[in-house]
């Protein structure tokens, strides 16, 4: 007789309560983690600066190679 009442309670929990609970949990954690932290923002700014410097260096190297070896781009 105990199993007769236990099965509908478990099914009701799994069909109604559990999905709402999971959606609320992951929705809350998504909202919390959506914003970028200050340390991540600082790291992103540093990477952006390094990428700009690297782009300048590559441009300088390409100009030097164009002057010293004009056909360097066509070599394989």
Beta strands, then each sheet from edge to edge (+ up, - down):
end
